Amino acid sequence: MYTFSISVLLQALLVVSISSAADHGNFRKKLLLAFAWIGSFSVMCYLFVTKNIYILGAVLAIISNTSFGASFVLLNSFLPLLVRHHPSVATPVDSRTPDLAASDDESQPLEESARLDTDGEDEFDSRAALLPGRAEEGHAIVRVRTNEEKISDEMNFSTQISARGIGIGYIAALFLQCVAIFILVRMKNTTWSQRVVLCVIGAWWAIFTIPAALWLRPRPGPPLPSISSQTGARAWVSYTIYAWKSLFRTVRLASRLADITLFLGGWFLLSDAIATTSSTAILFAKTQLHMEPWALGLINVISTASGIVGAFSWAMISRRFKLQAHQTILACIALFELIPLYGLMGYLPFVKNWGVFGLQQPWEMYPLAAIYGFVLGGLSSYCRSLYGELIPPGSEAAFYALYAITDKGSSVFGPAIVGAIIDRTGHIRPAFWFLAALVGFPAPLIWFINVDRGKREGGKLAEVIEGFKQLQQSGASGEEDVSSERNSTSEGDSQGILARYDDD
């Protein structure tokens, strides 16, 4: 537990420190690969851990867990960039008509044009705009998509990428779990076999980092003006200092974005509910239902398998019922609520007399594990993509660092409260009352999220932040340039937000 706590603390410190370097300059992909290699090789090094140097295992656990958290934040920060630059989202809808201003008839004198028309040469067909195939002969008049159309396209594509990524990850996890179980059974579950399993896991991580190294584009961000002249260690120190300053600024800015605030509040509670429900259910199965280790392992396999189904199914469910992203999350929460409510059924006298249902038999854990995995597959993909759509462009790593801190920080409270309930009552079942409330608390916050409003406020804030940086760099002369570039933002709103940003 101490090792895990230290790794979580270091992970939080690290993701904040690297967020600025990831958002500015050509470091996002480099940092992702660096932490992936470090994490994977540290897991592989468990092969050399013995009881005489057990402290090495703790050190490797801290390094691997910290590297995993940092690489996952960087990986998440690519999601909004991939969506924003994908041709299906970035390309506007074209409606082509002939450009008369560029035609030969328009550029020629009237008399000569009339003569050419009389001769039948180069005659312009008035039906050209209506005929298929003739549109390409003219220049394009681009019909710009409405803001609602663009947001809908981006949201759908974001959830599609996120769902596929989560689904593929679950498939890989299920396959690797089966390989690990096979190795443990064949090698009779010795400490050596466990070290071999960890080495295989590290090798798996390293091997599947190679495709990202080869084909993932760097997607660089704009360099910081104050650091552009620095190199080496001085540049990294400056990036780190700027990152910590940006963290507090990001928190203050996030509090001014209503939808970001609503999401982070809901995600804080929801991630706590996910982690606490999992740990409480396993503890209940082990101590109250007296399930064997292999049976507990089967719970994990079922949960992972149903997570694969959930990752791909929730997208179809959302399209079938025409649900928005936050409505899909609410549907997941409603289904998630069945788990603690089912545990509370054990208090009903007639259910208790039956001796079955309400978590009185070990086999009941398996359908609940399937529900948990199915729900988690949807929450993992939709929460990440919804948050990515609300982030101000250019601040992806910084805001995903805040996302990770919210996720990790919340896991402290739920288990502590459950532990206090168990210590007070001497039983685990009363903790299901707390879990039922914890699962339901995020729903009102998620309900009030408006993606259209969130993207509009995020885009406005991104323009203001960029303008503030340019003002710092170019002084008074730059102020005029920045104001002219922000023609889509009202002058009063921009100056008001910029003034508050400057005060921070």
GUKOLDREN-427490 format. One record per residue (C-alpha): x, y, z. Coordinates in steps of 0.2 Angstrom, whole numbers, padded with zeros to 4 digits, always signed. Example, Ala and Ser with C-alpha at 12.3 -4.5 7.8 and 13.67 -1.06 7.14 Angstrom:
BEGIN
+0062-0022+0039/+0068-0005+0036/
***
This chain:
BEGIN
+0000+0000+0000/+0014+0012+0004/+0022+0008-0013/+0006+0011-0022/+0003+0028-0013/+0021+0034-0017/+0019+0029-0035/+0002+0039-0036/+0010+0054-0028/+0025+0054-0040/+0013+0051-0055/+0003+0066-0050/+0019+0077-0049/+0026+0070-0065/+0011+0073-0076/+0010+0091-0070/+0028+0094-0074/+0028+0087-0091/+0011+0094-0097/+0019+0111-0103/+0032+0102-0113/+0019+0091-0121/+0008+0106-0126/+0022+0117-0132/+0035+0111-0144/+0039+0094-0152/+0039+0084-0136/+0022+0075-0135/+0027+0060-0144/+0044+0059-0138/+0038+0059-0120/+0025+0046-0123/+0038+0034-0131/+0051+0038-0117/+0039+0034-0103/+0032+0019-0112/+0050+0012-0114/+0055+0016-0096/+0039+0008-0089/+0039-0008-0100/+0058-0012-0096/+0055-0009-0078/+0041-0022-0078/+0052-0034-0087/+0066-0031-0074/+0055-0040-0061/+0063-0056-0068/+0078-0052-0058/+0069-0048-0041/+0072-0061-0028/+0068-0061-0009/+0086-0055-0005/+0083-0039-0015/+0064-0037-0013/+0066-0019-0011/+0070-0018-0030/+0052-0024-0033/+0045-0009-0024/+0057+0002-0034/+0052-0006-0050/+0033-0005-0045/+0035+0014-0042/+0044+0017-0058/+0032+0007-0069/+0016+0013-0061/+0022+0031-0063/+0028+0029-0081/+0011+0021-0085/+0001+0035-0078/+0012+0048-0087/+0011+0039-0104/-0008+0037-0102/-0010+0056-0100/+0000+0059-0115/-0009+0046-0125/-0026+0054-0120/-0020+0071-0125/-0018+0065-0143/-0037+0061-0144/-0043+0079-0147/-0029+0082-0159/-0033+0067-0170/-0051+0071-0170/-0048+0090-0175/-0036+0085-0189/-0045+0071-0197/-0051+0074-0214/-0069+0068-0211/-0070+0082-0197/-0059+0096-0204/-0065+0095-0223/-0080+0107-0226/-0095+0102-0236/-0092+0108-0254/-0105+0115-0266/-0097+0119-0282/-0104+0132-0296/-0095+0140-0310/-0084+0155-0306/-0090+0168-0318/-0077+0181-0312/-0063+0169-0318/-0071+0164-0334/-0064+0169-0351/-0081+0177-0355/-0080+0189-0340/-0063+0195-0344/-0065+0199-0362/-0073+0215-0369/-0092+0214-0371/-0091+0216-0390/-0079+0201-0392/-0088+0191-0380/-0104+0194-0390/-0095+0189-0406/-0089+0173-0398/-0106+0168-0392/-0113+0172-0410/-0100+0160-0417/-0105+0147-0405/-0087+0146-0397/-0084+0144-0379/-0103+0146-0375/-0108+0146-0357/-0121+0134-0352/-0134+0142-0340/-0138+0124-0333/-0120+0121-0328/-0122+0123-0310/-0136+0110-0310/-0127+0097-0320/-0117+0083-0312/-0099+0082-0317/-0099+0101-0323/-0096+0107-0305/-0078+0103-0306/-0075+0115-0320/-0078+0130-0309/-0071+0135-0293/-0078+0130-0276/-0091+0140-0266/-0089+0131-0249/-0104+0129-0238/-0098+0130-0221/-0105+0118-0209/-0115+0125-0194/-0108+0124-0177/-0120+0111-0172/-0115+0100-0187/-0097+0102-0183/-0099+0098-0165/-0109+0083-0169/-0097+0076-0181/-0082+0079-0169/-0091+0071-0155/-0096+0056-0165/-0079+0053-0172/-0071+0056-0155/-0082+0043-0146/-0078+0031-0161/-0060+0032-0159/-0061+0031-0140/-0072+0016-0140/-0061+0007-0153/-0046+0011-0142/-0054+0005-0126/-0061-0011-0135/-0044-0016-0142/-0036-0013-0125/-0049-0024-0117/-0046-0038-0130/-0027-0036-0127/-0030-0037-0108/-0041-0052-0110/-0028-0061-0121/-0014-0057-0110/-0023-0063-0094/-0026-0080-0102/-0008-0081-0106/-0003-0076-0089/-0015-0089-0081/-0008-0103-0093/+0010-0098-0088/+0005-0099-0069/-0004-0116-0071/+0010-0124-0081/+0024-0117-0070/+0014-0122-0054/+0011-0104-0048/+0028-0101-0040/+0036-0085-0037/+0047-0088-0053/+0032-0090-0063/+0024-0074-0057/+0041-0065-0062/+0040-0073-0079/+0022-0067-0081/+0027-0049-0077/+0042-0050-0089/+0030-0056-0103/+0018-0041-0098/+0033-0029-0100/+0038-0036-0116/+0020-0035-0123/+0020-0016-0118/+0036-0013-0126/+0032-0022-0142/+0015-0013-0145/+0024+0004-0142/+0033+0001-0158/+0018+0005-0170/+0016+0021-0161/+0034+0025-0163/+0033+0022-0182/+0017+0029-0187/+0010+0041-0174/+0013+0059-0180/+0021+0071-0167/+0007+0084-0168/+0019+0098-0161/+0012+0113-0152/+0018+0131-0153/+0034+0134-0143/+0034+0145-0128/+0041+0162-0133/+0051+0164-0117/+0059+0147-0119/+0062+0147-0138/+0080+0153-0135/+0084+0140-0122/+0091+0122-0125/+0095+0107-0114/+0092+0106-0096/+0088+0125-0094/+0074+0123-0106/+0067+0108-0096/+0068+0118-0080/+0059+0132-0088/+0045+0120-0095/+0043+0112-0078/+0042+0129-0069/+0029+0135-0082/+0019+0119-0080/+0017+0121-0062/+0012+0139-0064/+0000+0133-0078/-0008+0120-0067/-0015+0133-0054/-0020+0144-0069/-0028+0129-0077/-0038+0125-0061/-0044+0143-0061/-0048+0144-0079/-0057+0127-0078/-0068+0134-0064/-0073+0148-0076/-0078+0135-0089/-0095+0129-0083/-0095+0113-0093/-0077+0108-0088/-0081+0111-0070/-0097+0100-0071/-0088+0086-0079/-0073+0086-0067/-0084+0086-0053/-0094+0072-0060/-0079+0063-0065/-0071+0065-0047/-0086+0056-0040/-0088+0043-0054/-0070+0037-0054/-0071+0036-0035/-0087+0025-0037/-0078+0014-0050/-0063+0011-0040/-0072+0009-0023/-0085-0003-0030/-0072-0014-0038/-0062-0016-0022/-0077-0018-0011/-0085-0031-0022/-0069-0041-0022/-0067-0039-0003/-0085-0045-0001/-0082-0060-0012/-0066-0065-0003/-0072-0063+0015/-0091-0065+0015/-0093-0077+0001/-0076-0086+0004/-0072-0087-0015/-0056-0096-0020/-0042-0087-0029/-0046-0095-0046/-0064-0089-0044/-0058-0071-0040/-0048-0072-0056/-0063-0078-0066/-0072-0062-0060/-0058-0052-0068/-0059-0062-0084/-0078-0060-0085/-0077-0041-0082/-0063-0039-0095/-0073-0049-0108/-0089-0039-0105/-0079-0023-0106/-0074-0027-0124/-0093-0030-0128/-0097-0013-0119/-0084-0003-0128/-0091-0008-0145/-0109-0009-0140/-0112+0008-0132/-0109+0017-0148/-0122+0007-0157/-0134+0009-0142/-0131+0028-0143/-0134+0029-0161/-0150+0018-0160/-0158+0029-0147/-0150+0045-0153/-0142+0049-0137/-0129+0062-0134/-0113+0059-0126/-0118+0065-0109/-0134+0055-0110/-0125+0039-0114/-0114+0042-0098/-0131+0044-0088/-0137+0027-0095/-0121+0019-0090/-0123+0027-0072/-0141+0020-0071/-0135+0003-0076/-0120+0004-0064/-0132+0008-0050/-0139-0009-0051/-0124-0017-0043/-0125-0009-0025/-0144-0010-0026/-0142-0028-0029/-0131-0030-0014/-0144-0021-0003/-0157-0034-0008/-0149-0045+0005/-0157-0035+0018/-0174-0039+0012/-0182-0053+0024/-0190-0063+0010/-0174-0063+0000/-0163-0067+0015/-0175-0082+0018/-0173-0088+0000/-0154-0090+0003/-0151-0084-0014/-0150-0067-0023/-0144-0051-0015/-0126-0057-0015/-0129-0073-0004/-0121-0085-0016/-0104-0085-0024/-0110-0087-0042/-0120-0071-0041/-0103-0061-0042/-0101-0067-0060/-0117-0058-0068/-0112-0042-0058/-0095-0043-0065/-0102-0044-0082/-0113-0028-0078/-0098-0019-0071/-0087-0023-0086/-0100-0018-0098/-0103-0001-0090/-0085+0002-0088/-0082-0001-0106/-0095+0013-0110/-0089+0025-0097/-0070+0024-0101/-0073+0028-0119/-0087+0041-0118/-0080+0051-0103/-0063+0053-0111/-0070+0058-0128/-0083+0070-0120/-0069+0079-0109/-0058+0080-0125/-0072+0090-0134/-0073+0102-0120/-0054+0106-0118/-0048+0123-0125/-0037+0119-0141/-0019+0120-0137/-0020+0115-0119/-0024+0096-0121/-0009+0089-0110/-0012+0102-0096/-0031+0098-0095/-0028+0079-0097/-0016+0081-0082/-0030+0089-0072/-0041+0074-0078/-0028+0062-0072/-0026+0071-0055/-0045+0071-0053/-0045+0052-0056/-0031+0047-0045/-0035+0059-0031/-0053+0053-0029/-0048+0035-0026/-0042+0041-0009/-0059+0045-0002/-0071+0031-0006/-0060+0016+0001/-0057+0026+0017/-0075+0029+0020/-0079+0010+0016/-0065+0005+0028/-0073+0016+0041/-0090+0009+0038/-0083-0009+0040/-0073-0004+0056/-0089+0003+0063/-0101-0011+0059/-0090-0026+0057/-0098-0030+0041/-0096-0026+0022/-0114-0026+0016/-0118-0009+0025/-0105-0001+0013/-0117-0004-0001/-0128+0010+0005/-0113+0022+0003/-0109+0015-0014/-0127+0017-0020/-0126+0036-0016/-0108+0038-0023/-0114+0030-0040/-0129+0042-0041/-0120+0058-0036/-0112+0062-0053/-0128+0060-0062/-0135+0078-0059/-0118+0086-0064/-0117+0076-0080/-0135+0080-0084/-0131+0099-0085/-0116+0097-0097/-0119+0106-0114/-0106+0102-0127/-0110+0116-0138/-0108+0129-0125/-0092+0120-0118/-0084+0120-0135/-0089+0138-0138/-0082+0144-0121/-0066+0133-0123/-0063+0140-0141/-0065+0158-0134/-0053+0155-0120/-0040+0147-0131/-0040+0163-0142/-0038+0174-0126/-0024+0163-0119/-0015+0164-0136/-0018+0182-0137/-0011+0185-0120/+0005+0175-0124/+0007+0186-0140/+0004+0202-0130/+0018+0196-0118/+0029+0193-0133/+0026+0208-0144/+0020+0221-0132/+0009+0235-0137/+0011+0233-0155/+0006+0215-0153/-0010+0220-0145/-0018+0227-0161/-0013+0211-0170/-0021+0200-0158/-0037+0209-0157/-0039+0209-0176/-0036+0190-0176/-0050+0187-0163/-0064+0194-0174/-0076+0180-0169/-0075+0185-0151/-0084+0201-0145/-0072+0214-0139/-0080+0216-0122/-0080+0197-0118/-0062+0195-0124/-0055+0210-0114/-0065+0204-0098/-0058+0186-0099/-0041+0192-0104/-0041+0204-0089/-0045+0190-0077/-0032+0179-0085/-0019+0193-0083/-0024+0194-0065/-0020+0176-0062/
***
